[in-house]
Structure formats: C-alpha cells, structure tokens
C-alpha cells in the first residue's frame, strides 16, 4: 500500500483560487446591487481577476505539472 501524497503547491494555489473567486463575487454582488464600490475594492477585483486568468493559463499549458523538476514545493505525506 502506498502512502498518499499531495502536491502542496497545487493545494495552496487551489485554495487561493477559491479565496479570490469568493472575494471577486462579493465585490461583484456589491456592484450589481448598486452599493458603492471603493477604488481599493476595484483594484483588488482586478488583482483577483488577473490571478484567476494567469492560474487558468498555467493549468491549460501544464506549467505547474507535478513532475516538474523545478517544483520548489515538496510533496507532503497525508497522515
């Protein structure tokens, strides 16, 4: 029986994807309902959108593949 492992890099990036999508949805809902969206929120929405776009490009082009020898993150054993 093999011990299951996870790519901590992918887990971290996926968690960040969920967080940015949630933040972006909150700002979008605020804008749709007619509430004031501050300039800081607008900039944050742009950063979130840029992250989601670039992460999707990296996934589509397999830049972050698990067998990448330059992977700076270790695999973590699940206990």
C-alpha positions as CSV (number, residue, x, y, z in Angstrom):
1,X,0.0,0.0,0.0
2,X,1.4,3.4,-0.9
3,X,1.1,6.4,1.3
4,X,-1.0,9.1,-0.4
5,X,0.8,12.4,-1.0
6,X,-0.4,15.8,-2.3
7,X,1.4,18.5,-4.2
8,X,1.4,21.3,-1.6
9,X,1.9,23.8,-4.3
10,X,-1.3,22.8,-6.1
11,X,-3.2,22.7,-2.9
12,X,-2.0,26.2,-2.0
13,X,-2.8,27.6,-5.4
14,X,-6.3,25.9,-5.5
15,X,-7.1,27.4,-2.0
16,X,-6.1,30.8,-3.3
17,X,-8.3,30.3,-6.3
18,X,-11.3,29.6,-4.1
19,X,-10.5,32.7,-2.0
20,X,-10.1,35.0,-4.9
21,X,-13.3,33.8,-6.6
22,X,-15.2,34.4,-3.3
23,X,-13.7,37.9,-3.0
24,X,-14.5,38.7,-6.6
25,X,-18.1,37.5,-6.2
26,X,-18.6,39.7,-3.1
27,X,-17.3,42.8,-4.9
28,X,-19.4,41.9,-8.0
29,X,-22.6,41.5,-5.9
30,X,-21.9,44.8,-4.2
31,X,-21.6,46.5,-7.6
32,X,-24.7,44.7,-9.0
33,X,-26.9,45.7,-6.1
34,X,-25.9,49.4,-6.5
35,X,-23.8,49.7,-3.4
36,X,-20.7,51.9,-3.5
37,X,-17.5,50.1,-4.6
38,X,-14.4,51.8,-3.4
39,X,-11.3,52.4,-5.6
40,X,-9.4,49.9,-3.4
41,X,-12.1,47.2,-4.0
42,X,-11.9,47.9,-7.7
43,X,-8.1,47.4,-7.7
44,X,-8.5,44.3,-5.6
45,X,-11.0,42.9,-8.1
46,X,-8.5,43.5,-10.9
47,X,-5.8,41.6,-9.0
48,X,-8.2,38.7,-8.3
49,X,-9.2,38.6,-11.9
50,X,-5.6,38.7,-13.0
51,X,-4.7,35.8,-10.7
52,X,-7.6,33.7,-11.9
53,X,-6.7,34.3,-15.5
54,X,-3.0,33.6,-15.1
55,X,-3.6,30.5,-13.0
56,X,-6.0,29.2,-15.6
57,X,-3.4,29.8,-18.3
58,X,-0.8,27.9,-16.2
59,X,-3.2,25.0,-15.8
60,X,-4.1,24.9,-19.5
61,X,-0.4,25.0,-20.6
62,X,0.6,22.5,-17.9
63,X,3.2,24.9,-16.5
64,X,2.5,23.7,-12.9
65,X,2.7,19.9,-13.6
66,X,3.5,17.7,-10.7
67,X,6.5,16.1,-12.4
68,X,8.2,19.5,-12.9
69,X,11.8,19.1,-11.8
70,X,11.9,22.8,-10.8
71,X,9.0,22.4,-8.4
72,X,10.1,24.5,-5.4
73,X,7.4,22.8,-3.2
74,X,7.7,19.4,-1.7
75,X,5.1,16.7,-1.7
76,X,3.5,16.3,1.7
77,X,2.6,12.9,3.1
78,X,-1.0,12.7,4.3
79,X,-1.4,11.1,7.7
